[in-house]
Amino acid sequence: MQKISKKRTGNKGGRPKSELKRNTHLTVMCNIIEKKIIQSNAKSARTNVSVYLRELGLNGRVRMMVKSLPKEVLQFTGMLNHMAANLNQIAKKRNKGEDLNALDRALLNQEVRAIQEIVKDVKTYLE
């Protein structure tokens, strides 16, 4: 039997090759305190030390990568966390075999209405 091999043509996939590869090392001498400060600054800039020092050396400053969420999204997240905690307490009580008292039932109904209101708010926000 004869083996037939298929040769791939075109794009193999994966990350594209860089036109100008960074393969030259530059050593910076510093003491342990300076190293920790540089690492901390790079971390606060949300990048690694290599990118941080290259940006600082080439541009004289480092662009901060700031990710901020709108105030409404943060409030929404807080509200969902609060609801999740309340529902978890109710589920824990039910899993123990305890019946819900009137207060728990009222709280559950309130949470359901709040979730329905949030769903409506999300729909209007996305329109």
C-alpha positions as CSV (number, residue, x, y, z in Angstrom):
1,M,0.0,0.0,0.0
2,Q,1.1,3.5,-0.8
3,K,1.0,6.2,1.9
4,I,-0.6,9.4,0.8
5,S,0.5,12.5,2.7
6,K,-1.4,15.7,2.6
7,K,0.7,18.8,2.7
8,R,-0.9,21.8,4.3
9,T,-1.0,25.0,2.3
10,G,-1.9,28.4,3.5
11,N,-2.5,29.4,7.1
12,K,-1.7,26.8,9.7
13,G,-3.6,28.7,12.3
14,G,-2.4,29.9,15.7
15,R,-0.9,33.2,16.6
16,P,0.6,35.1,13.6
17,K,4.4,35.5,13.5
18,S,5.7,38.8,14.6
19,E,7.5,40.9,11.9
20,L,10.1,42.1,14.3
21,K,10.8,39.5,16.9
22,R,12.0,40.6,20.3
23,N,14.9,38.2,20.9
24,T,17.6,40.5,22.4
25,H,18.1,40.6,26.1
26,L,18.8,43.7,28.2
27,T,19.9,43.2,31.8
28,V,19.1,45.9,34.4
29,M,21.0,45.8,37.6
30,C,19.1,46.9,40.7
31,N,18.9,45.9,44.4
32,I,16.1,43.8,45.8
33,I,14.0,46.9,47.0
34,E,14.2,48.5,43.6
35,K,13.2,45.2,42.0
36,K,10.2,44.9,44.2
37,I,9.2,48.5,43.4
38,I,9.5,47.9,39.7
39,Q,7.5,44.7,39.9
40,S,4.8,46.5,41.9
41,N,4.6,49.3,39.4
42,A,4.4,46.9,36.5
43,K,1.6,45.0,38.3
44,S,-0.3,48.3,39.0
45,A,0.0,49.1,35.3
46,R,-1.5,45.6,34.6
47,T,1.5,44.5,32.6
48,N,4.7,42.4,33.1
49,V,8.1,43.8,34.0
50,S,9.5,43.5,30.5
51,V,6.7,45.4,28.8
52,Y,6.7,48.0,31.7
53,L,10.4,48.7,31.4
54,R,10.4,48.8,27.6
55,E,7.5,51.3,27.5
56,L,9.2,53.4,30.2
57,G,12.5,53.4,28.3
58,L,11.1,54.1,24.9
59,N,8.3,56.5,25.7
60,G,9.3,57.9,29.1
61,R,6.0,56.8,30.5
62,V,3.8,53.8,30.8
63,R,0.2,53.7,29.5
64,M,-2.0,52.5,32.2
65,M,-4.5,49.8,31.2
66,V,-7.6,50.9,33.1
67,K,-10.6,48.8,33.0
68,S,-13.6,50.4,34.6
69,L,-17.2,49.3,34.6
70,P,-20.1,51.7,34.5
71,K,-21.7,52.6,37.8
72,E,-24.9,50.8,36.8
73,V,-23.0,47.5,36.2
74,L,-21.3,47.7,39.6
75,Q,-24.7,48.4,41.4
76,F,-26.2,45.5,39.4
77,T,-23.5,43.2,40.5
78,G,-23.8,44.2,44.2
79,M,-27.6,43.7,44.0
80,L,-27.2,40.2,42.5
81,N,-24.7,39.2,45.2
82,H,-27.1,40.4,47.9
83,M,-29.9,38.4,46.3
84,A,-27.7,35.3,46.0
85,A,-26.9,35.4,49.7
86,N,-30.6,35.7,50.6
87,L,-31.6,32.9,48.3
88,N,-28.7,30.7,49.6
89,Q,-30.0,31.2,53.2
90,I,-33.5,30.1,52.2
91,A,-32.2,27.1,50.2
92,K,-30.1,26.1,53.2
93,K,-33.2,26.2,55.4
94,R,-35.2,24.2,52.9
95,N,-32.5,21.6,52.5
96,K,-32.5,21.0,56.2
97,G,-36.2,20.1,55.9
98,E,-37.4,23.2,57.7
99,D,-40.6,24.9,56.4
100,L,-40.5,28.5,55.4
101,N,-42.2,30.8,57.8
102,A,-44.2,33.9,56.7
103,L,-41.2,36.2,56.8
104,D,-39.1,33.8,54.7
105,R,-41.9,33.5,52.1
106,A,-42.3,37.3,52.0
107,L,-38.6,37.7,51.5
108,L,-38.6,35.1,48.7
109,N,-41.5,36.8,47.0
110,Q,-39.6,40.1,47.3
111,E,-36.5,38.6,45.8
112,V,-38.5,37.2,42.8
113,R,-40.0,40.6,42.1
114,A,-36.5,42.2,42.4
115,I,-35.1,39.7,39.9
116,Q,-38.0,40.4,37.5
117,E,-37.3,44.1,37.8
118,I,-33.6,43.6,37.1
119,V,-34.4,41.5,34.0
120,K,-36.6,44.3,32.8
121,D,-33.8,46.9,33.5
122,V,-31.3,44.8,31.6
123,K,-33.6,44.5,28.6
124,T,-34.1,48.3,28.5
125,Y,-30.4,49.0,29.0
126,L,-29.5,46.7,26.0
127,E,-32.1,48.2,23.7
